[in-house]
Amino acid sequence: MHINSKIPEEALEEGKKKVWAKLTKIYFLIYYMLRIKIGKINYVEETSRKASQDTKELVENLPEFHPKNIVELEKHIGEAANEAVKAYYSAVCVTKDYAEQIYKLLETKIDKVDHDFWCALKKKTEEKDNLIKGAERAAALANEKINKLQSILDDPAFGAPDSLKVQAKRNIAKVLRDIERSRRELNAEKERSSVTEQYWQKVEQARRHFQDELEILFPSLKIEEKKFNLKPGELDLFLVHVYHHIVYYQKEISKLETIGELRIKEALQKSGERLNEEALTARVKQEVEKEKRDLFQELQRKILDVKAEQEKTIKVQMKRQLEAAEDYLHDAIEAKEIEMARKSQRMIDEKVEMEKNAYKVKLAEMVGRMQGVEAALSSRLASDKMATQAQVLFSACQSFYRALRVGVPGVHYSKGLRPLDVEIAAIQKAAGKEDTLVGAVINSIPEEARKRGVFPEIAIRERFLKVERTARKLALVPDGGSSLPRYFLSYLQSFLLFRSENPIPSAELDDQPVDISKLDTYDILDRSRYWLDRGDFGMALRYMNLLKGAPRQVACEWINETRIFLETQQAADTLMAYAAATGQQYT
């Protein structure tokens, strides 16, 4: 039957203490059965006797006559050996005392161990470690002095008698044996003490394991508290858990009873003690059986007491719980009906609102798509219109550019000049009135180019050659004319001078500063011819503007026509670039 009522605190507290006490006794009993073979040896008397005997032998074996340094060294070796043996003896005593403190700790309940005991145990541990380290240092010092004496004795330069050397080596060997014997005794005691520490660790590990199991099974249970509080329904689980532990330890004790007898005999034989094995075995079995019976009876009594106490209260609690359950069920049904009606109405409202929102979303999507299609069509229409306008503008600009450079086909340039109003009007029509750039460029075209026309490139080249020949012949004639001999001299000079293959120095071609006041008519004409041959009419015009006198008057008309041509060509280049960029934008 499941028990879910509250347990009396006094009974639970008492049961907890007794369970812990029984488990601790079982652990100690198992340990004592395994530790029977350990005997106690009086290390204090043995070590003191051996130390005094060895010291006496060292003193008696010393020769009567020897060097002073050997005497002093042997004296120091004896003192160091005595200190090492005494240190090992003190370490053995402290180690035994430390083991007894551990035994005392194991025999005492963990909750009854006070803080002073732990402090004393910690102090004893530190003292043990310090004494062991001191003994090792003393032994190391003695070994160092012994090695020094050994090296002196083995040195061929040492002139002592052989008998003295042999006796000294014997004393050294005896001192080494005494130190090694004391070290072995300390190591043996340390091993026995380590067994005690291991057993203590095992006991503490078992306690922590049992405590962890209780914390896992009962999270609300606080082991460190004195009150044993369990939630309703956890007592049965706690008792079953403790009962399983007791059964397990009973099985372990039975196993030790069956297979541990041989181990006990072997331990007794090795320890050399003469004990009555049968009486010891019977005593151990008797104690084990007694503990088993007491533990089982105590457990059964606690179970019956708790069960009887719980059965008295469970009927009243079940009746109260039944009435409370009926009231709760009635209230829950009414609340559930109200909640279901409210949920149904809310669900219907949510569905209606959801459908309305979905319809609005779809309608908005359709309107948005229609507006997007309309905007896309308008944008495409405008783009196509601008692309067509750009193509027309580019064609008009090409016609204007071709008319500027080629002229009238099949007609000489002197008779083939024609106005450019038609091409300019076509460009204005293609660009529209709102295009300010085209309007500004067209306004910059000279009026003569519009009404009369512009000489093409080939005409300007041919006219330059004529102007150049005439200007060379009149190079020495100033403004306003001159005498006939001066004309003749200028004409003669033009025949005698030849054109240079490199009329322009490399420094001038590299855009370095040039003093134009030093240039004469022939230099100016050579430079103009150089740039004209390379198609740079702008540079040729700049140099021709430097002419003076009669050559200036001869070239005046050519300069004017070239200026009109360059201005018109610049406007044509600008319009072509603008038309190409506009067409590329809408391609």
C-alpha positions as CSV (number, residue, x, y, z in Angstrom):
1,M,0.0,0.0,0.0
2,H,1.3,3.4,-1.0
3,I,1.9,5.8,1.9
4,N,1.6,9.5,1.2
5,S,1.1,11.1,4.6
6,K,3.6,12.9,6.8
7,I,5.9,10.8,9.0
8,P,6.6,11.7,12.6
9,E,9.8,13.6,12.7
10,E,11.1,12.0,15.9
11,A,10.7,8.5,14.5
12,L,12.4,9.4,11.2
13,E,15.3,11.1,13.0
14,E,15.9,8.1,15.2
15,G,15.6,5.7,12.3
16,K,18.1,7.8,10.3
17,K,20.7,7.8,13.1
18,K,20.4,4.0,13.8
19,V,20.7,3.2,10.1
20,W,23.8,5.2,9.8
21,A,25.2,3.6,12.9
22,K,24.5,0.1,11.7
23,L,26.1,0.8,8.3
24,T,29.2,2.2,9.9
25,K,29.6,-0.8,12.2
26,I,29.3,-3.1,9.2
27,Y,32.1,-1.2,7.4
28,F,34.3,-1.3,10.5
29,L,33.7,-5.0,11.0
30,I,34.7,-5.9,7.4
31,Y,37.8,-3.8,7.8
32,Y,38.9,-5.4,11.1
33,M,38.5,-8.9,9.5
34,L,40.9,-7.9,6.7
35,R,43.4,-6.1,9.1
36,I,43.9,-8.9,11.6
37,K,47.3,-9.8,10.0
38,I,48.7,-6.3,10.9
39,G,50.9,-6.5,14.0
40,K,52.4,-3.8,16.2
41,I,56.2,-3.6,16.5
42,N,57.9,-1.4,19.0
43,Y,60.0,0.7,16.7
44,V,61.1,3.1,19.4
45,E,63.1,0.6,21.4
46,E,64.5,-1.3,18.4
47,T,65.7,1.8,16.6
48,S,67.3,3.3,19.8
49,R,69.0,0.1,20.5
50,K,70.4,-0.3,17.0
51,A,71.5,3.4,16.9
52,S,73.4,3.2,20.2
53,Q,75.0,-0.1,19.3
54,D,76.1,1.1,15.8
55,T,77.5,4.3,17.3
56,K,79.4,2.3,19.9
57,E,80.9,0.1,17.2
58,L,81.9,3.1,15.1
59,V,83.8,4.5,18.1
60,E,85.5,1.2,19.0
61,N,86.5,0.4,15.4
62,L,88.4,3.7,15.0
63,P,92.1,3.3,14.8
64,E,94.3,4.7,17.6
65,F,96.5,6.7,15.2
66,H,95.2,8.4,12.1
67,P,95.4,11.9,10.3
68,K,93.5,14.7,11.9
69,N,91.3,15.4,8.9
70,I,90.2,11.7,8.7
71,V,89.3,11.9,12.4
72,E,87.2,15.0,12.0
73,L,85.5,13.6,8.9
74,E,84.6,10.3,10.6
75,K,83.3,12.3,13.6
76,H,81.0,14.3,11.4
77,I,79.9,11.1,9.6
78,G,79.0,9.6,12.9
79,E,77.0,12.7,14.0
80,A,75.2,12.9,10.7
81,A,74.3,9.2,10.8
82,N,73.0,9.6,14.4
83,E,70.9,12.5,13.3
84,A,69.5,10.6,10.3
85,V,68.7,7.5,12.5
86,K,67.0,9.8,15.1
87,A,65.1,11.6,12.4
88,Y,63.9,8.3,10.9
89,Y,62.9,7.1,14.4
90,S,60.9,10.3,15.1
91,A,59.2,10.0,11.6
92,V,58.2,6.4,12.4
93,C,56.7,7.4,15.8
94,V,54.8,10.3,14.2
95,T,53.5,8.0,11.4
96,K,52.3,5.5,14.0
97,D,50.6,8.3,15.9
98,Y,49.0,9.5,12.7
99,A,47.6,6.0,11.9
100,E,46.1,5.8,15.4
101,Q,44.4,9.2,14.8
102,I,42.9,7.8,11.6
103,Y,41.7,4.7,13.6
104,K,40.1,7.0,16.1
105,L,38.4,9.0,13.3
106,L,37.0,5.8,11.8
107,E,35.6,4.7,15.1
108,T,33.8,8.0,15.7
109,K,30.6,9.2,14.0
110,I,31.3,11.8,11.4
111,D,28.8,14.3,12.9
112,K,30.5,14.0,16.3
113,V,34.0,15.0,15.2
114,D,34.7,18.5,16.2
115,H,36.8,21.2,14.6
116,D,39.7,20.7,17.0
117,F,40.2,17.1,16.0
118,W,40.5,18.1,12.4
119,C,43.0,20.8,13.2
120,A,45.0,18.3,15.2
121,L,44.9,15.8,12.4
122,K,46.0,18.4,9.9
123,K,48.9,19.5,12.2
124,K,49.9,15.8,12.7
125,T,50.0,15.4,8.9
126,E,52.2,18.4,8.4
127,E,54.5,17.3,11.3
128,K,54.8,13.8,9.7
129,D,55.7,15.2,6.3
130,N,58.2,17.7,7.8
131,L,59.9,14.9,9.8
132,I,60.1,12.6,6.8
133,K,61.7,15.4,4.7
134,G,64.2,16.2,7.6
135,A,65.2,12.5,7.8
136,E,65.8,12.4,4.1
137,R,67.9,15.6,4.3
138,A,70.0,14.2,7.2
139,A,70.5,10.9,5.3
140,A,71.6,12.8,2.2
141,L,74.1,14.9,4.3
142,A,75.6,11.7,5.8
143,N,75.9,10.1,2.4
144,E,77.6,13.2,1.1
145,K,80.2,13.1,3.9
146,I,80.6,9.3,3.4
147,N,81.3,9.8,-0.3
148,K,83.9,12.5,0.5
149,L,85.7,10.1,2.9
150,Q,85.4,7.3,0.4
151,S,87.1,9.5,-2.3
152,I,89.9,10.3,0.2
153,L,90.5,6.7,1.0
154,D,90.5,5.7,-2.7
155,D,93.0,8.4,-3.6
156,P,96.5,6.9,-4.3
157,A,98.1,10.0,-2.9
158,F,96.7,9.3,0.6
159,G,99.6,7.7,2.5
160,A,97.7,6.1,5.4
161,P,98.3,2.4,6.3
162,D,96.1,-0.2,4.6
163,S,94.7,-1.3,7.9
164,L,93.4,2.2,8.6
165,K,91.8,2.3,5.2
166,V,90.1,-1.1,5.6
167,Q,88.8,-0.2,9.0
168,A,87.4,3.2,7.8
169,K,85.7,1.4,4.9
170,R,84.1,-1.1,7.3
171,N,82.8,1.8,9.4
172,I,81.4,3.5,6.3
173,A,79.6,0.3,5.3
174,K,78.2,-0.2,8.8
175,V,76.9,3.4,8.9
176,L,75.3,2.9,5.5
177,R,73.6,-0.2,6.7
178,D,72.2,1.5,9.7
179,I,70.8,4.4,7.7
180,E,69.3,2.0,5.1
181,R,67.7,-0.1,7.9
182,S,66.1,3.0,9.4
183,R,64.8,4.0,6.0
184,R,63.3,0.6,5.4
185,E,61.5,0.7,8.8
186,L,60.1,4.1,7.9
187,N,59.0,2.9,4.5
188,A,57.3,-0.1,6.1
189,E,55.4,2.1,8.5
190,K,54.4,4.5,5.7
191,E,53.0,1.5,3.8
192,R,50.9,0.4,6.8
193,S,49.8,4.0,7.3
194,S,48.9,4.2,3.6
195,V,46.7,1.2,4.1
196,T,44.9,3.0,6.9
197,E,44.4,6.1,4.8
198,Q,43.1,4.0,1.9
199,Y,40.6,2.4,4.2
200,W,39.6,5.8,5.5
201,Q,39.1,7.0,2.0
202,K,37.0,4.0,1.2
203,V,34.8,4.6,4.1
204,E,34.4,8.3,3.2
205,Q,33.7,7.3,-0.4
206,A,31.0,4.9,0.7
207,R,29.4,7.6,2.9
208,R,29.5,10.1,0.1
209,H,28.1,7.5,-2.3
210,F,25.2,6.7,0.0
211,Q,24.6,10.4,0.5
212,D,24.5,11.0,-3.3
213,E,22.1,8.2,-3.7
214,L,19.7,9.7,-1.2
215,E,20.0,13.1,-2.8
216,I,19.2,11.6,-6.2
217,L,16.2,9.7,-4.9
218,F,15.0,12.4,-2.6
219,P,15.9,15.9,-3.9
220,S,14.1,17.6,-1.0
221,L,16.0,15.6,1.6
222,K,18.8,17.6,3.3
223,I,21.3,15.2,4.9
224,E,23.2,17.9,6.8
225,E,20.0,18.8,8.7
226,K,19.0,17.1,11.9
227,K,15.3,16.9,11.0
228,F,14.4,14.0,8.7
229,N,11.8,15.6,6.4
230,L,10.3,13.6,3.5
231,K,7.5,14.4,1.1
232,P,4.4,12.3,1.2
233,G,5.0,8.9,-0.6
234,E,8.8,9.0,-0.2
235,L,9.1,6.9,3.0
236,D,8.4,3.6,1.3
237,L,11.1,4.3,-1.3
238,F,13.6,5.3,1.4
239,L,13.0,2.1,3.4
240,V,13.2,-0.1,0.3
241,H,16.5,1.6,-0.7
242,V,18.0,1.1,2.8
243,Y,16.7,-2.4,2.9
244,H,18.5,-3.2,-0.4
245,H,21.7,-1.8,1.0
246,I,21.4,-4.0,4.1
247,V,20.8,-7.1,2.0
248,Y,23.8,-6.3,-0.2
249,Y,26.1,-5.9,2.9
250,Q,24.7,-9.1,4.4
251,K,25.7,-10.9,1.2
252,E,29.2,-9.4,1.3
253,I,29.6,-10.5,5.0
254,S,28.5,-14.0,4.0
255,K,31.1,-13.9,1.2
256,L,33.8,-12.9,3.6
257,E,32.7,-15.7,6.0
258,T,33.1,-18.3,3.2
259,I,36.2,-17.2,1.4
260,G,37.9,-15.0,4.1
261,E,38.9,-17.8,6.4
262,L,41.8,-18.9,4.2
263,R,43.0,-15.2,3.9
264,I,42.9,-14.9,7.7
265,K,45.0,-18.0,8.1
266,E,47.5,-16.8,5.7
267,A,47.6,-13.4,7.4
268,L,48.2,-15.1,10.8
269,Q,50.9,-17.3,9.4
270,K,52.7,-14.3,7.8
271,S,52.4,-12.1,10.9
272,G,53.9,-14.9,13.0
273,E,51.3,-14.5,15.8
274,R,50.0,-17.5,17.7
275,L,46.3,-17.0,18.1
276,N,43.4,-19.4,18.4
277,E,42.0,-19.2,14.8
278,E,38.8,-21.2,15.6
279,A,38.0,-18.9,18.5
280,L,38.7,-15.8,16.5
281,T,36.5,-17.1,13.6
282,A,33.7,-18.0,15.9
283,R,33.9,-14.6,17.6
284,V,33.7,-12.8,14.2
285,K,30.8,-14.9,13.0
286,Q,29.0,-14.3,16.3
287,E,29.4,-10.5,16.0
288,V,28.3,-10.5,12.4
289,E,25.2,-12.5,13.1
290,K,24.3,-10.3,16.0
291,E,24.6,-7.2,14.0
292,K,22.5,-8.7,11.2
293,R,19.8,-9.7,13.6
294,D,19.8,-6.4,15.4
295,L,19.7,-4.4,12.1
296,F,16.9,-6.6,10.7
297,Q,14.8,-6.4,13.8
298,E,15.2,-2.7,14.1
299,L,14.2,-2.3,10.4
300,Q,11.1,-4.5,10.8
301,R,10.0,-2.6,13.9
302,K,10.4,0.8,12.2
303,I,8.5,-0.4,9.2
304,L,5.6,-1.8,11.3
305,D,5.4,1.4,13.4
306,V,5.3,3.6,10.4
307,K,2.8,1.4,8.5
308,A,0.4,1.3,11.5
309,E,0.7,5.1,12.0
310,Q,0.0,5.7,8.3
311,E,-3.0,3.3,8.1
312,K,-4.8,5.3,10.8
313,T,-4.6,8.6,8.9
314,I,-4.9,7.3,5.4
315,K,-8.7,6.6,5.6
316,V,-9.5,10.1,6.8
317,Q,-7.2,11.6,4.2
318,M,-8.8,9.5,1.4
319,K,-12.3,10.5,2.4
320,R,-11.3,14.2,2.4
321,Q,-9.6,13.8,-0.9
322,L,-12.7,12.1,-2.4
323,E,-15.0,14.9,-1.3
324,A,-12.5,17.5,-2.6
325,A,-12.2,15.7,-5.9
326,E,-15.9,15.6,-6.4
327,D,-16.2,19.4,-5.7
328,Y,-13.2,20.1,-7.9
329,L,-14.6,17.9,-10.8
330,H,-18.0,19.7,-10.7
331,D,-16.3,23.2,-10.7
332,A,-13.9,22.1,-13.4
333,I,-16.8,20.9,-15.7
334,E,-18.6,24.2,-15.4
335,A,-15.4,26.2,-16.0
336,K,-14.6,23.9,-19.0
337,E,-18.0,24.5,-20.5
338,I,-17.6,28.3,-20.2
339,E,-14.1,28.2,-21.6
340,M,-15.1,26.0,-24.5
341,A,-18.0,28.4,-25.4
342,R,-15.6,31.4,-25.2
343,K,-13.0,29.6,-27.3
344,S,-15.6,28.7,-30.0
345,Q,-16.8,32.2,-30.3
346,R,-13.3,33.6,-30.4
347,M,-12.3,31.0,-33.0
348,I,-15.3,32.0,-35.2
349,D,-14.4,35.7,-34.9
350,E,-10.8,35.0,-35.7
351,K,-11.7,33.1,-38.8
352,V,-14.0,35.8,-40.1
353,E,-11.4,38.5,-39.4
354,M,-8.8,36.3,-41.1
355,E,-10.9,35.9,-44.3
356,K,-11.5,39.7,-44.4
357,N,-7.8,40.4,-44.1
358,A,-7.0,37.8,-46.7
359,Y,-9.4,39.4,-49.1
360,K,-8.1,42.9,-48.5
361,V,-4.5,41.6,-49.0
362,K,-5.4,40.0,-52.3
363,L,-7.3,43.1,-53.5
364,A,-4.3,45.3,-52.5
365,E,-2.0,43.0,-54.4
366,M,-4.1,43.2,-57.6
367,V,-4.2,47.0,-57.4
368,G,-0.5,47.1,-56.8
369,R,0.1,44.9,-59.8
370,M,-2.1,47.0,-62.0
371,Q,-0.3,50.2,-60.9
372,G,3.0,48.5,-61.5
373,V,2.1,47.4,-65.0
374,E,0.8,50.9,-65.8
375,A,4.0,52.5,-64.5
376,A,6.1,50.0,-66.4
377,L,4.2,50.7,-69.6
378,S,4.5,54.5,-69.1
379,S,8.2,54.1,-68.4
380,R,8.8,51.9,-71.4
381,L,6.8,54.3,-73.6
382,A,8.9,57.3,-72.4
383,S,12.1,55.3,-72.9
384,D,11.1,54.2,-76.4
385,K,10.3,57.8,-77.2
386,M,13.6,59.1,-75.9
387,A,15.4,56.3,-77.7
388,T,13.8,57.3,-81.0
389,Q,14.5,60.9,-80.4
390,A,18.1,60.1,-79.6
391,Q,18.4,58.1,-82.9
392,V,16.9,61.0,-84.8
393,L,19.2,63.5,-83.1
394,F,22.3,61.3,-83.8
395,S,21.3,61.1,-87.5
396,A,20.9,64.8,-87.7
397,C,24.2,65.4,-86.0
398,Q,25.9,62.9,-88.4
399,S,24.4,64.8,-91.4
400,F,25.7,68.1,-89.9
401,Y,29.2,66.6,-89.3
402,R,29.3,65.1,-92.8
403,A,28.3,68.4,-94.5
404,L,31.0,70.2,-92.5
405,R,33.9,67.9,-93.5
406,V,33.0,66.8,-97.0
407,G,31.2,69.7,-98.7
408,V,29.1,69.3,-101.9
409,P,30.0,66.2,-103.8
410,G,31.3,66.8,-107.4
411,V,31.6,70.6,-107.0
412,H,34.7,72.6,-106.3
413,Y,34.9,74.0,-102.9
414,S,35.0,77.6,-104.2
415,K,31.7,77.1,-105.8
416,G,30.2,74.5,-103.6
417,L,29.6,76.4,-100.3
418,R,26.1,75.9,-99.0
419,P,24.4,77.2,-95.9
420,L,24.0,74.8,-92.9
421,D,20.6,76.1,-91.8
422,V,18.9,72.9,-93.0
423,E,21.1,70.6,-90.8
424,I,21.0,72.9,-87.8
425,A,17.2,73.1,-88.1
426,A,17.0,69.3,-88.2
427,I,19.1,69.1,-85.0
428,Q,16.9,71.6,-83.2
429,K,13.8,69.7,-84.2
430,A,15.2,66.4,-83.1
431,A,16.4,67.7,-79.7
432,G,13.4,69.8,-78.9
433,K,13.1,73.2,-77.3
434,E,13.6,71.8,-73.8
435,D,17.1,70.6,-74.5
436,T,19.2,73.6,-73.3
437,L,22.6,72.0,-74.2
438,V,21.8,71.6,-77.8
439,G,20.4,75.1,-77.9
440,A,23.5,76.6,-76.4
441,V,25.8,74.7,-78.8
442,I,23.8,75.8,-81.8
443,N,23.9,79.4,-80.7
444,S,27.7,79.2,-80.5
445,I,27.9,78.3,-84.2
446,P,29.1,81.4,-86.2
447,E,26.5,83.2,-88.3
448,E,28.6,83.0,-91.4
449,A,28.6,79.2,-91.1
450,R,24.8,79.1,-91.0
451,K,24.1,81.5,-93.9
452,R,27.0,81.0,-96.2
453,G,28.5,77.7,-95.2
454,V,32.0,76.5,-94.2
455,F,35.0,75.5,-96.3
456,P,35.8,71.8,-95.8
457,E,39.1,70.5,-94.6
458,I,40.6,69.8,-98.0
459,A,39.8,73.4,-99.1
460,I,41.5,74.8,-96.0
461,R,44.6,72.7,-96.7
462,E,44.8,73.9,-100.4
463,R,44.3,77.5,-99.4
464,F,47.0,77.2,-96.8
465,L,49.5,76.0,-99.4
466,K,48.8,79.1,-101.5
467,V,48.9,81.4,-98.5
468,E,52.2,79.8,-97.4
469,R,53.9,80.3,-100.8
470,T,52.8,83.9,-101.0
471,A,53.7,84.7,-97.4
472,R,57.2,83.2,-97.9
473,K,57.7,85.5,-100.9
474,L,56.6,88.6,-98.8
475,A,58.4,87.6,-95.6
476,L,60.5,90.8,-95.5
477,V,57.8,93.2,-96.5
478,P,56.3,95.2,-93.6
479,D,52.8,96.6,-93.1
480,G,51.9,99.3,-95.6
481,G,54.2,98.0,-98.4
482,S,57.8,98.8,-99.3
483,S,60.1,99.6,-102.1
484,L,60.6,97.4,-105.1
485,P,64.1,96.3,-104.2
486,R,62.8,95.0,-100.9
487,Y,60.1,93.0,-102.7
488,F,62.7,91.6,-105.0
489,L,65.0,90.7,-102.1
490,S,62.1,89.0,-100.2
491,Y,61.2,87.0,-103.3
492,L,64.9,86.0,-103.9
493,Q,65.2,84.9,-100.3
494,S,62.2,82.6,-100.5
495,F,64.0,80.7,-103.4
496,L,67.3,80.5,-101.6
497,L,65.9,79.1,-98.3
498,F,64.9,75.4,-98.0
499,R,62.6,73.9,-95.5
500,S,64.1,71.8,-92.7
501,E,63.1,68.2,-92.1
502,N,62.6,68.9,-88.4
503,P,61.1,72.5,-88.3
504,I,60.2,72.2,-84.6
505,P,62.8,71.4,-81.9
506,S,62.2,68.5,-79.6
507,A,62.1,70.8,-76.6
508,E,59.2,72.7,-78.1
509,L,57.4,69.4,-78.8
510,D,57.8,68.5,-75.2
511,D,55.7,71.7,-74.2
512,Q,58.7,73.5,-72.8
513,P,58.5,77.4,-72.8
514,V,59.4,79.1,-76.1
515,D,60.1,82.8,-76.7
516,I,57.8,83.5,-79.6
517,S,59.4,86.9,-80.2
518,K,62.4,85.2,-81.7
519,L,60.4,83.4,-84.3
520,D,60.5,84.9,-87.8
521,T,58.0,84.4,-90.6
522,Y,59.7,81.3,-92.0
523,D,59.7,79.7,-88.5
524,I,56.1,80.5,-88.1
525,L,55.2,79.1,-91.5
526,D,57.2,75.9,-90.9
527,R,55.5,75.2,-87.6
528,S,52.0,75.9,-89.1
529,R,52.8,73.6,-92.0
530,Y,54.0,70.9,-89.5
531,W,50.8,70.9,-87.5
532,L,48.6,71.2,-90.6
533,D,50.1,68.1,-92.1
534,R,49.2,66.3,-88.8
535,G,45.6,67.5,-88.9
536,D,45.9,69.8,-86.0
537,F,44.2,72.9,-87.4
538,G,44.0,74.6,-84.0
539,M,47.8,74.6,-83.5
540,A,48.3,75.8,-87.1
541,L,45.9,78.7,-86.5
542,R,47.7,79.7,-83.3
543,Y,51.0,79.9,-85.2
544,M,49.5,81.8,-88.2
545,N,48.1,84.4,-85.8
546,L,51.8,85.2,-85.0
547,L,52.4,86.5,-88.5
548,K,53.1,90.2,-89.0
549,G,53.4,92.6,-92.0
550,A,52.5,91.6,-95.5
551,P,52.4,87.9,-94.6
552,R,49.7,88.7,-92.0
553,Q,47.6,90.5,-94.6
554,V,48.0,87.6,-97.0
555,A,46.9,85.0,-94.4
556,C,44.1,87.1,-92.9
557,E,41.3,85.5,-94.9
558,W,42.7,82.0,-94.3
559,I,42.8,82.7,-90.6
560,N,39.2,83.8,-90.6
561,E,38.0,80.8,-92.5
562,T,39.9,78.4,-90.3
563,R,38.5,80.0,-87.2
564,I,35.0,79.6,-88.6
565,F,35.7,76.0,-89.5
566,L,37.2,75.1,-86.0
567,E,34.3,76.7,-84.2
568,T,31.7,74.9,-86.3
569,Q,33.7,71.6,-86.0
570,Q,33.8,72.0,-82.2
571,A,30.0,72.5,-82.1
572,A,29.6,69.4,-84.4
573,D,31.9,67.3,-82.2
574,T,30.0,68.3,-79.1
575,L,26.6,67.5,-80.7
576,M,27.9,64.1,-81.9
577,A,29.2,63.2,-78.4
578,Y,25.9,64.3,-76.8
579,A,23.8,62.4,-79.3
580,A,25.9,59.2,-78.8
581,A,25.7,59.5,-75.0
582,T,21.9,60.0,-75.2
583,G,21.5,57.0,-77.5
584,Q,23.6,54.9,-75.2
585,Q,21.5,55.8,-72.2
586,Y,18.3,54.5,-73.8
587,T,19.7,51.5,-75.6
